[in-house]
Amino acid sequence: MTPQPAQLEALVAIAEHGSFESAARVLHVTASAISQRIRALETIAGQVLVSRTTPCRPTPAGEAYVRLGRQTRLLYDEARLEVDDAEHVVSLPVAVNADSLATWFREVLSTAAGWDGVALRLRVEDQAYSAGLLRSGDVLAAVTSEPTPVQGCAVEPVGVLRYGAAATPAFVERWRRGRGMDWERMPVLVFNEKDTLQHDVLAARGVTPRTIHQVPTSTDFHEAARRGLGWCLVPEPQLLPDLDAGRLVRLPGRDQLNRVDVPLYWQRWRLDSPALGRLTAAVHEAARGQLR
């Protein structure tokens, strides 16, 4: 038997809203109807697809059907937009890391501003973790550092985002020790618990920092560095203008230890989707302009 669109729609609604009751409200049916659809879909799959917890969550097998449901919804949305509903909107959920969103990916937003009938839904996630959102079906495309394609996805390199270790001139003078820096004692900035870039630089020196400031938004993270709260790795598109203006300076030391290159990839579902294809083209165009 083949899953029916209404069954897949019910599963996606549960995954997005966390309960059978909430899914029923969103789809304007009864909770009993949702239960019947899920039981029928589980019969087809031959296994449990939803963990009846609080909140409800798809099982690993259920995640595969959630992906199928979202793919089906995208294709239906595009068909309606093209054929019979000029007011219909196609939703494109995408994962992008904060540094990309604050720099080169903004050109994608400028391009998308001219599209009718398309709504971007961006999820901010570290590039090392965004592939997980593809696996779960939460997004249909992602900027990621994972070169191995997620099952059902195509992967394409987009370029390298280079980071340089930097701080304010006053900060560097405060923590300078001879021709180097007091790497152990001087405060360091990190974005969140998933941000390991600064620790990679310190590990190359065999150093564990004493003071770690956490600033979990990209704009404020950059601003914290410019205000002298600590040193950090700054993406080149943000760093180079600050160097020219004298707001930041590179930390002294060997360049190869004070920079990190992060290869970025674009992973997307393998779907013949005009909206997804247009988004992919915009991503490559933006990357060519700003990434190495």
Secondary structure in CASP SS format (residue, H / E / C, confidence):
PFRMAT SS
TARGET T0000
AUTHOR 0000-0000-0000
METHOD secondary structure of the structure
MODEL  1
M C 1.00
T C 1.00
P C 1.00
Q C 1.00
P H 1.00
A H 1.00
Q H 1.00
L H 1.00
E H 1.00
A H 1.00
L H 1.00
V H 1.00
A H 1.00
I H 1.00
A H 1.00
E H 1.00
H H 1.00
G C 1.00
S C 1.00
F H 1.00
E H 1.00
S H 1.00
A H 1.00
A H 1.00
R H 1.00
V H 1.00
L H 1.00
H C 1.00
V C 1.00
T C 1.00
A H 1.00
S H 1.00
A H 1.00
I H 1.00
S H 1.00
Q H 1.00
R H 1.00
I H 1.00
R H 1.00
A H 1.00
L H 1.00
E H 1.00
T H 1.00
I H 1.00
A H 1.00
G C 1.00
Q C 1.00
V C 1.00
L C 1.00
V E 1.00
S E 1.00
R C 1.00
T C 1.00
T C 1.00
P C 1.00
C C 1.00
R E 1.00
P E 1.00
T C 1.00
P H 1.00
A H 1.00
G H 1.00
E H 1.00
A H 1.00
Y H 1.00
V H 1.00
R H 1.00
L H 1.00
G H 1.00
R H 1.00
Q H 1.00
T H 1.00
R H 1.00
L H 1.00
L H 1.00
Y H 1.00
D H 1.00
E H 1.00
A H 1.00
R H 1.00
L H 1.00
E H 1.00
V H 1.00
D C 1.00
D C 1.00
A C 1.00
E C 1.00
H C 1.00
V C 1.00
V E 1.00
S E 1.00
L E 1.00
P E 1.00
V E 1.00
A E 1.00
V E 1.00
N C 1.00
A H 1.00
D H 1.00
S H 1.00
L H 1.00
A H 1.00
T C 1.00
W C 1.00
F C 1.00
R H 1.00
E H 1.00
V H 1.00
L H 1.00
S H 1.00
T H 1.00
A H 1.00
A C 1.00
G C 1.00
W C 1.00
D C 1.00
G C 1.00
V E 1.00
A E 1.00
L E 1.00
R E 1.00
L E 1.00
R E 1.00
V E 1.00
E C 1.00
D C 1.00
Q C 1.00
A C 1.00
Y C 1.00
S C 1.00
A H 1.00
G H 1.00
L H 1.00
L H 1.00
R H 1.00
S H 1.00
G C 1.00
D C 1.00
V C 1.00
L C 1.00
A E 1.00
A E 1.00
V E 1.00
T E 1.00
S C 1.00
E C 1.00
P C 1.00
T C 1.00
P C 1.00
V C 1.00
Q C 1.00
G C 1.00
C E 1.00
A E 1.00
V E 1.00
E E 1.00
P E 1.00
V E 1.00
G E 1.00
V E 1.00
L E 1.00
R E 1.00
Y E 1.00
G E 1.00
A E 1.00
A E 1.00
A E 1.00
T C 1.00
P H 1.00
A H 1.00
F H 1.00
V H 1.00
E H 1.00
R H 1.00
W H 1.00
R E 1.00
R E 1.00
G C 1.00
R C 1.00
G E 1.00
M E 1.00
D C 1.00
W C 1.00
E C 1.00
R C 1.00
M C 1.00
P C 1.00
V E 1.00
L E 1.00
V E 1.00
F C 1.00
N C 1.00
E C 1.00
K C 1.00
D C 1.00
T C 1.00
L H 1.00
Q H 1.00
H H 1.00
D H 1.00
V H 1.00
L H 1.00
A H 1.00
A C 1.00
R C 1.00
G C 1.00
V C 1.00
T C 1.00
P C 1.00
R C 1.00
T C 1.00
I E 1.00
H E 1.00
Q E 1.00
V C 1.00
P C 1.00
T C 1.00
S H 1.00
T H 1.00
D H 1.00
F H 1.00
H H 1.00
E H 1.00
A H 1.00
A H 1.00
R H 1.00
R C 1.00
G C 1.00
L C 1.00
G C 1.00
W E 1.00
C E 1.00
L E 1.00
V E 1.00
P E 1.00
E H 1.00
P H 1.00
Q H 1.00
L H 1.00
L H 1.00
P H 1.00
D H 1.00
L H 1.00
D H 1.00
A H 1.00
G C 1.00
R C 1.00
L C 1.00
V E 1.00
R E 1.00
L C 1.00
P C 1.00
G C 1.00
R C 1.00
D H 1.00
Q H 1.00
L H 1.00
N C 1.00
R E 1.00
V E 1.00
D E 1.00
V E 1.00
P E 1.00
L E 1.00
Y E 1.00
W E 1.00
Q E 1.00
R E 1.00
W E 1.00
R C 1.00
L C 1.00
D C 1.00
S C 1.00
P H 1.00
A H 1.00
L H 1.00
G H 1.00
R H 1.00
L H 1.00
T H 1.00
A H 1.00
A H 1.00
V H 1.00
H H 1.00
E H 1.00
A H 1.00
A H 1.00
R H 1.00
G H 1.00
Q H 1.00
L C 1.00
R C 1.00
END
